[in-house]
Amino acid sequence: MHPAHRGRGHARRMIQLIEAELFEVTAQQMAKRIDPPS
């Protein structure tokens, strides 16, 4: 397999991980906004 090709796949996997973390943080913030602190 071509090294550049493998690097691109790795970068895409890293981007997916970062997007998943961002989505999780955003979901937590939205949940906090919906649930007012008692």
Backbone as CSV, one residue per row, in Angstrom:
resi,resn,N_x,N_y,N_z,CA_x,CA_y,CA_z,C_x,C_y,C_z
1,MET,0.845,-1.197,0.000,0.000,0.000,0.000,0.882,1.249,0.000
2,HIS,0.417,2.274,-0.686,1.209,3.497,-0.793,1.223,4.241,0.541
3,PRO,2.397,4.713,0.971,2.503,5.395,2.275,1.578,6.611,2.365
4,ALA,1.516,7.414,1.310,0.663,8.607,1.324,-0.794,8.190,1.480
5,HIS,-1.136,7.082,0.846,-2.516,6.597,0.925,-2.855,6.234,2.371
6,ARG,-1.924,5.503,3.016,-2.176,5.080,4.394,-2.270,6.313,5.302
7,GLY,-1.423,7.316,5.039,-1.448,8.533,5.847,-2.791,9.232,5.733
8,ARG,-3.343,9.239,4.510,-4.628,9.909,4.321,-5.707,9.176,5.115
9,GLY,-5.668,7.849,5.087,-6.657,7.078,5.838,-6.534,7.344,7.328
10,HIS,-5.277,7.458,7.807,-5.061,7.713,9.232,-5.612,9.085,9.602
11,ALA,-5.363,10.080,8.747,-5.852,11.436,9.022,-7.374,11.430,9.092
12,ARG,-7.994,10.673,8.170,-9.459,10.637,8.157,-9.963,10.023,9.461
13,ARG,-9.253,8.987,9.958,-9.681,8.343,11.205,-9.551,9.338,12.362
14,MET,-8.456,10.115,12.358,-8.264,11.101,13.423,-9.373,12.151,13.373
15,ILE,-9.724,12.581,12.160,-10.790,13.584,12.019,-12.093,13.024,12.558
16,GLN,-12.368,11.754,12.271,-13.608,11.148,12.767,-13.609,11.125,14.292
17,LEU,-12.455,10.823,14.895,-12.376,10.802,16.362,-12.635,12.196,16.920
18,ILE,-12.012,13.202,16.301,-12.189,14.580,16.779,-13.642,15.001,16.626
19,GLU,-14.256,14.663,15.478,-15.659,15.034,15.262,-16.544,14.359,16.304
20,ALA,-16.248,13.101,16.635,-17.056,12.386,17.627,-16.933,13.075,18.987
21,GLU,-15.706,13.503,19.339,-15.525,14.186,20.629,-16.273,15.514,20.636
22,LEU,-16.173,16.260,19.531,-16.873,17.546,19.450,-18.371,17.334,19.579
23,PHE,-18.885,16.296,18.904,-20.322,16.020,18.963,-20.735,15.700,20.394
24,GLU,-19.891,14.929,21.090,-20.214,14.551,22.474,-20.245,15.796,23.367
25,VAL,-19.243,16.658,23.225,-19.190,17.878,24.042,-20.400,18.751,23.739
26,THR,-20.734,18.889,22.455,-21.887,19.720,22.081,-23.164,19.147,22.672
27,ALA,-23.312,17.832,22.619,-24.517,17.195,23.165,-24.599,17.440,24.673
28,GLN,-23.457,17.352,25.365,-23.456,17.585,26.812,-23.843,19.031,27.114
29,GLN,-23.317,19.974,26.330,-23.641,21.384,26.562,-25.124,21.627,26.314
30,MET,-25.681,21.009,25.269,-27.099,21.183,24.968,-27.942,20.589,26.095
31,ALA,-27.525,19.443,26.612,-28.268,18.811,27.703,-28.234,19.716,28.934
32,LYS,-27.076,20.340,29.184,-26.967,21.250,30.332,-27.896,22.442,30.125
33,ARG,-27.981,22.922,28.880,-28.810,24.090,28.596,-30.286,23.740,28.785
34,ILE,-30.655,22.517,28.385,-32.061,22.094,28.503,-32.417,21.897,29.977
35,ASP,-31.520,21.245,30.730,-31.795,20.986,32.153,-31.257,22.137,32.992
36,PRO,-32.120,23.005,33.504,-31.635,24.110,34.346,-31.082,23.570,35.658
37,PRO,-29.948,24.085,36.116,-29.381,23.608,37.387,-30.318,23.896,38.541
38,SER,-30.508,22.916,39.382,-31.454,23.085,40.499,-30.778,23.832,41.650
